[in-house]
Amino acid sequence: MQSQMLDVKNKDVVVLGLGKSGMAAATLLRRDGARVVVRDEADNAMLAGRADRLRELGVRVELGNHFDLAERFDLAVLSPGIAPERPIVREIVGKQTPMLSELELAYRFCLCPIIAITGTNGKTTTTELIATMLEHCGKRTVAAGNIGNTLSDAVEGSAGLDALVVEVSSFQLEGIEQFRPHVSVLMNVTPDHLDRYPSVLEYARAKGRIFQNQTANDVAVVSAEALECMRKAGCSINTQTITFTAYGSHADLQLDLNDQQTIWCRLPGCRGILLKMDETNLRGVHNAENIMAALAVGFALDLPVTRMLDAVVSYCPQPHRCEFVASVNGVTYINDSKGTNTDAVAKALQSVPGPVVLIAGGRDKGLDYSIIKEVVAHRTKLVLAIGEAREKICRAWGKVVTCIRVASMEEAVRVAAAATRPGDTVLLSPACASFDMFQNYEHRGEEFKREVYRLPHLS
């Protein structure tokens, strides 16, 4: 069923990057008997703390470009946040050292089937929905990958699981060789990470690698729109597929185009209405896609339909994804800090009530913000542009809506509060990465919430 196991005992292995994935990979390798070196070009207090913990395990850590470049290794492991063109990577590649991604490394140690979810948007919610559904159906499972624990953290207990549910990114899929999920899920492909990929098609091809090792015994769950994108990108899917769509009528699961509430199923043995969106704690067309993808996985695994639906109805969304924060003086404040690309922002704008004051900006990912200017024009009364991308955002949207540049989250929330009236919504949905001003998207969302909670007359 699974991969060729990886023997690293007494091997010299270098891990590139000391983020969560790099730390988990180093720990896994060391516990399996490898001699491990971790390298990171940065050097700060957080990395120093991680380095101290690894050194206690016998791992050598080199920070801040102070590397022994004469050293040679049997294997290199690349963390997903490290771009392949970085000098730290090129130096290893130049020595023809075999290199695996952290995802591929962890897979080689996995002892249970994997359900893998990728796509531009909706990955985390869908991963959580699938894990909740499996648990509700009596299956032993853990959610891992880009959601909480890394896969390297999770595989050590995989022998006792029925399945691992893994959120995977295009960065992680770049470095796979044998990685083979029993069920793969591709949510969607819309412009993102164009600071790393030369085109949307190249980005799509990276996503399409999730299917490359699947066989006729596996299942691919794909949105109808993503399936068409895979065809254009030349990516083949050589296994049985289950399709879903919120925008058409030619899929196995589909959202009613008239009421945008009813989810229908056309699979053999389960034809008819599955559920209504207002029965769940999720709102918006994008969440209908997430629900349909999760249910499709349940059908692929032959789970009992009644229990699947009970799990979906009981599921509550996690923070930073169109999260209700508070109502202040009749104004609704929504935290969508996870909205780090234009498609996510458009979907958030279409799912929240009232005229919107939009807080957007951060570190640019090479995106064309103008592609959603019609949605911005229709749904927003004001844009507050923040971070490194604020000038680019103002150029893209300034002709269709008033844009104001702000210097901090504190200023953004204060200006938003002054510009709103009862019935309006203040939406943080940045369309950008967070690393110019914040540690990550969670930190950004928490700062937004903190400033909202400081507003007078919180109700």
C-alpha positions in Angstrom: 0.0 0.0 0.0 2.6 2.5 1.1 6.0 3.8 0.1 9.5 2.3 0.2 10.5 2.9 3.8 13.5 5.2 4.2 16.5 3.9 6.2 18.4 6.9 7.7 20.2 5.1 10.5 23.8 6.4 10.7 23.2 8.6 7.6 24.3 12.2 7.5 21.2 14.3 6.8 20.9 18.1 6.5 17.5 19.8 7.0 17.1 23.2 5.3 14.9 25.5 7.3 14.1 25.7 11.0 10.4 26.4 10.8 7.8 24.0 12.2 8.3 21.5 9.4 12.1 21.6 9.6 12.1 21.1 13.4 9.6 18.2 13.1 11.7 16.6 10.3 14.9 16.9 12.3 13.3 15.3 15.3 11.9 12.5 13.2 15.3 11.8 11.6 17.2 11.9 14.8 14.9 9.5 16.5 15.4 7.1 13.6 19.1 7.2 14.1 20.3 9.8 11.6 23.1 12.3 12.2 21.3 15.5 11.6 22.4 19.1 10.8 19.8 21.9 10.5 20.6 25.0 8.6 18.6 28.3 8.5 19.7 31.6 6.9 18.0 33.6 9.6 19.0 34.0 13.2 16.6 35.2 15.8 15.3 34.5 19.3 12.6 32.1 18.1 15.0 30.1 16.0 17.5 30.1 18.9 14.9 28.5 21.2 14.2 25.8 18.7 17.9 25.2 18.2 18.4 24.7 21.9 15.6 22.0 21.9 17.1 20.2 19.0 20.6 20.3 20.4 19.3 18.4 23.4 18.4 15.6 21.0 21.9 15.6 19.5 21.1 17.7 16.4 23.7 20.3 15.2 22.1 23.6 14.3 23.7 26.2 12.1 22.0 29.6 11.9 22.6 32.9 10.2 24.6 31.6 7.2 27.4 30.3 9.4 27.6 27.0 7.5 30.4 24.4 7.0 30.2 24.4 3.2 32.8 21.7 3.0 30.5 19.2 4.6 28.8 16.5 2.5 25.5 14.7 3.3 23.8 11.5 2.3 20.4 13.3 2.1 18.8 16.7 2.3 15.3 17.6 3.5 13.8 20.9 2.3 11.2 22.8 4.4 8.3 24.1 2.3 9.0 27.7 3.2 12.5 27.7 1.6 12.4 28.6 -2.1 14.5 26.3 -4.3 16.5 29.2 -5.7 17.8 30.2 -2.3 21.7 30.0 -1.9 21.2 27.5 1.0 19.5 25.2 -1.4 21.7 25.8 -4.5 24.8 24.9 -2.5 23.3 21.5 -1.6 22.0 20.8 -5.1 25.4 21.7 -6.5 26.9 18.7 -4.6 24.2 16.5 -6.2 22.9 15.6 -2.7 19.5 13.7 -2.9 16.8 16.0 -1.7 13.3 15.3 -0.4 10.6 17.6 0.8 9.4 17.3 4.4 6.1 15.9 3.1 7.9 13.2 1.2 10.2 12.4 4.1 7.3 12.0 6.5 5.4 9.9 4.0 8.2 7.4 3.9 7.5 6.8 7.6 3.7 6.7 7.5 2.0 3.4 8.4 -1.6 4.3 7.5 -3.6 5.6 4.5 -3.4 9.3 3.8 -6.2 11.7 2.7 -4.5 14.7 1.2 -6.2 18.1 0.6 -4.7 20.9 -1.6 -6.0 23.9 -3.5 -5.7 27.7 -3.3 -8.5 28.2 -0.8 -10.6 26.1 1.5 -7.9 23.6 2.4 -8.0 24.1 6.2 -11.8 24.1 6.6 -12.1 21.0 4.4 -9.3 19.2 6.3 -11.1 19.9 9.6 -14.4 18.8 8.1 -13.0 15.5 6.9 -11.3 14.8 10.2 -14.5 15.6 12.1 -16.5 13.4 9.8 -14.1 10.4 10.1 -14.2 10.7 13.9 -18.0 10.9 13.9 -18.0 7.7 11.9 -15.8 5.9 14.4 -12.5 6.2 12.6 -9.2 6.8 14.3 -7.7 9.9 12.6 -5.5 12.9 13.1 -5.4 16.1 11.0 -1.9 17.2 10.1 0.2 19.0 7.5 -0.3 22.8 7.2 -2.9 22.5 10.0 -1.4 22.3 13.5 1.0 19.4 13.6 3.2 18.7 10.6 3.1 15.4 8.9 6.5 14.5 10.4 5.0 15.1 13.9 2.0 12.9 13.1 3.5 9.8 11.4 5.0 8.5 14.6 1.6 7.5 15.8 0.3 6.5 12.4 0.3 2.7 13.0 -2.7 3.1 15.3 -4.8 5.2 12.9 -7.3 4.4 10.2 -6.2 7.5 8.2 -4.2 10.7 8.4 -5.9 13.7 7.0 -3.2 16.0 5.6 -3.4 19.6 4.3 -0.7 20.0 1.7 0.6 23.1 -0.2 2.0 23.5 -3.6 5.4 24.1 -2.0 5.3 20.7 -0.3 4.2 18.9 -3.4 7.1 20.3 -5.4 9.5 17.9 -3.8 7.5 14.6 -3.7 8.7 11.3 -5.3 6.5 8.5 -3.9 3.9 10.5 -2.0 0.6 8.7 -2.7 -2.6 9.6 -1.0 -5.4 7.0 -1.0 -7.8 9.9 -1.4 -6.6 13.2 -3.0 -8.7 16.4 -2.9 -8.1 19.4 -5.1 -10.4 22.3 -4.0 -9.7 25.0 -6.6 -6.8 26.7 -8.5 -6.9 30.5 -8.6 -4.0 33.0 -8.8 -1.6 32.8 -5.8 2.1 32.6 -5.0 3.0 34.2 -8.3 6.1 35.5 -6.5 7.3 31.8 -6.6 5.7 30.5 -9.8 6.2 32.1 -13.2 2.5 31.6 -14.2 -0.8 30.3 -12.9 -0.3 27.2 -15.1 3.0 26.4 -13.4 1.2 26.9 -10.0 -1.5 24.5 -11.2 1.0 21.9 -12.2 2.5 22.0 -8.7 -0.9 21.4 -7.3 -1.5 18.6 -9.8 1.4 16.6 -8.4 -1.0 15.4 -5.7 -2.4 12.9 -8.3 0.9 11.7 -9.9 1.3 8.5 -7.9 -2.3 7.5 -7.5 -3.5 4.2 -9.0 -6.8 2.8 -10.0 -7.3 1.7 -6.3 -7.3 5.3 -5.2 -9.8 8.2 -5.5 -9.4 11.8 -6.6 -12.0 14.4 -5.4 -11.8 17.4 -7.6 -14.0 20.5 -8.2 -15.2 20.6 -11.8 -13.5 24.0 -12.3 -10.1 22.6 -10.9 -10.5 19.5 -13.2 -10.7 21.8 -16.2 -7.7 23.7 -15.0 -5.8 20.4 -14.7 -6.6 19.6 -18.3 -5.3 23.0 -19.4 -2.1 22.4 -17.4 -1.6 19.0 -18.9 -1.9 17.2 -15.6 -3.4 13.7 -15.9 -5.5 12.0 -13.2 -5.2 8.2 -13.5 -7.7 7.1 -10.9 -11.5 7.2 -10.3 -12.8 10.7 -9.7 -15.7 12.3 -7.7 -16.5 15.8 -8.8 -18.2 18.7 -7.1 -19.2 22.3 -8.1 -21.0 25.3 -6.8 -21.1 26.9 -10.2 -22.6 24.4 -12.6 -24.7 21.3 -13.0 -22.4 18.6 -14.3 -20.8 17.1 -11.2 -21.4 14.3 -8.7 -22.2 16.8 -6.0 -23.5 20.3 -6.8 -24.9 23.4 -5.2 -28.3 24.5 -6.4 -27.6 27.5 -8.6 -31.0 29.1 -7.8 -31.1 29.1 -4.0 -27.3 28.6 -3.3 -28.4 26.7 -0.3 -29.2 23.1 -1.4 -26.5 20.5 -1.9 -27.5 17.8 -4.4 -25.9 14.4 -4.9 -25.9 12.5 -8.2 -23.8 9.5 -7.1 -25.3 6.0 -7.6 -27.2 4.9 -4.5 -27.5 8.4 -3.1 -29.4 10.6 -5.6 -31.2 13.6 -4.3 -30.9 16.4 -1.7 -28.1 15.9 0.9 -28.5 19.0 3.1 -29.2 22.7 3.2 -26.5 25.2 4.0 -28.6 26.9 6.6 -28.6 23.6 8.6 -24.8 24.1 9.1 -22.7 26.6 11.0 -21.0 27.6 7.7 -22.1 30.3 5.2 -21.2 31.3 1.7 -20.6 29.5 -1.6 -17.0 28.8 -0.7 -18.1 26.9 2.3 -20.6 24.9 0.2 -17.6 23.8 -1.8 -15.7 22.8 1.4 -18.7 20.7 2.5 -19.2 19.0 -0.8 -15.5 18.1 -1.0 -15.6 16.6 2.5 -18.8 14.6 1.7 -17.2 13.4 -1.5 -14.3 11.9 0.6 -16.9 10.2 2.8 -18.5 8.7 -0.2 -15.1 7.6 -1.5 -14.5 5.8 1.8 -18.0 4.4 1.9 -18.9 6.0 5.2 -22.5 6.0 6.5 -24.3 9.0 5.0 -26.3 9.9 8.1 -23.3 10.1 10.3 -21.4 12.1 7.7 -24.2 14.7 7.6 -24.4 14.8 11.4 -20.7 15.6 11.5 -21.0 18.4 8.9 -24.0 19.9 10.7 -22.2 20.0 14.1 -18.9 21.4 12.8 -17.9 24.9 13.9 -15.4 26.9 11.8 -12.0 27.8 13.3 -10.6 31.3 13.9 -9.4 33.6 11.1 -11.7 32.3 8.4 -14.6 34.7 8.1 -14.7 34.6 11.9 -17.3 36.8 13.6 -15.4 39.0 16.1 -18.0 41.4 17.6 -20.8 43.8 16.9 -19.9 47.3 18.0 -22.5 50.1 17.7 -24.4 48.0 15.2 -21.3 47.3 13.0 -20.2 43.7 12.4 -16.5 43.0 12.6 -15.2 39.9 10.6 -11.7 38.4 10.8 -10.7 36.7 7.6 -6.9 37.0 8.1 -6.6 33.6 6.3 -7.8 35.3 3.1 -4.3 35.7 1.6 -5.2 35.9 -2.1 -7.7 37.7 -4.3 -10.1 34.8 -4.8 -10.4 34.4 -1.0 -11.1 38.1 -0.6 -13.8 38.1 -3.3 -15.5 35.1 -1.7 -15.4 36.8 1.7 -16.8 40.0 0.3 -19.7 38.1 -1.2 -20.5 36.2 2.0 -20.7 39.0 4.5 -23.7 41.3 5.0 -24.1 45.1 4.4 -21.8 47.7 2.9 -18.2 46.7 3.7 -15.1 48.6 4.9 -12.3 46.3 3.8 -8.9 46.2 5.5 -6.4 44.7 3.0 -2.7 44.5 2.4 0.5 43.0 3.7 3.4 41.3 1.8 2.6 41.1 -1.9 2.7 37.6 -3.5 2.9 38.9 -7.1 -0.9 38.9 -7.5 -3.0 41.1 -9.8 -5.4 42.8 -7.4 -7.3 44.4 -10.3 -9.0 41.0 -11.2 -11.4 41.5 -8.3 -12.0 45.2 -8.6 -15.6 44.7 -9.8 -16.4 42.8 -6.6 -14.6 45.4 -4.5 -16.5 48.2 -6.3 -19.9 46.4 -5.8 -19.4 45.3 -2.1 -17.2 47.9 -0.4 -17.7 51.5 0.6 -14.1 52.0 1.7 -10.7 50.2 1.5 -8.1 50.7 4.2 -4.7 49.6 2.7 -2.0 48.4 5.0 1.5 47.0 4.8 4.0 46.7 2.0 1.3 46.2 -0.7 -0.8 49.2 0.2 0.4 51.3 -2.8 -0.2 48.5 -5.3 -3.7 47.9 -3.8 -4.6 51.6 -4.0 -3.5 51.6 -7.7 -5.6 48.6 -8.4 -8.8 49.7 -6.7 -8.5 53.4 -6.3 -10.5 54.2 -9.4 -13.6 52.2 -8.2 -13.6 52.8 -4.5 -12.0 55.2 -2.0 -8.8 53.8 -0.7 -7.0 55.2 2.4 -3.4 54.2 3.4 -3.0 53.3 7.0 0.2 52.5 9.0 -1.0 49.9 11.5 -3.8 47.6 12.5 -4.7 50.0 15.3 -5.1 52.8 12.9 -7.1 50.6 10.4 -9.6 49.6 13.0 -9.9 53.1 14.4 -10.5 54.6 10.9 -12.9 51.8 10.0 -15.0 52.4 13.2 -15.3 56.1 12.3 -16.3 55.4 8.7 -19.1 52.9 9.5 -22.8 53.1 10.5 -25.2 50.5 11.8 -25.6 47.6 9.4 -22.1 47.9 7.9 -19.4 45.3 8.1 -15.7 45.8 8.8 -13.8 42.9 7.1 -10.2 42.1 7.5 -9.4 40.0 4.4 -5.8 41.0 3.3 -5.2 39.3 -0.1 -1.5 39.2 1.1 0.9 37.4 3.2 1.4 38.7 6.8 5.2 38.6 7.2 5.8 42.3 6.6 4.2 43.3 9.9 3.2 40.0 11.7 4.6 36.6 12.6 1.9 34.8 10.6 -1.8 35.2 9.6 -2.9 34.1 13.1 -0.9 36.9 14.7 -2.4 39.4 12.2 -6.0 38.1 13.0 -5.4 38.3 16.8 -4.1 41.9 16.5 -7.2 42.8 14.5 -9.4 41.2 17.2 -7.5 42.9 20.0 -8.1 46.3 18.4 -11.8 45.6 17.9 -12.2 44.6 21.5 -10.7 47.9 22.5 -13.4 49.9 20.7 -15.9 51.7 23.0 -19.5 50.4 23.3 -18.7 46.8 22.5 -22.0 44.9 22.3 
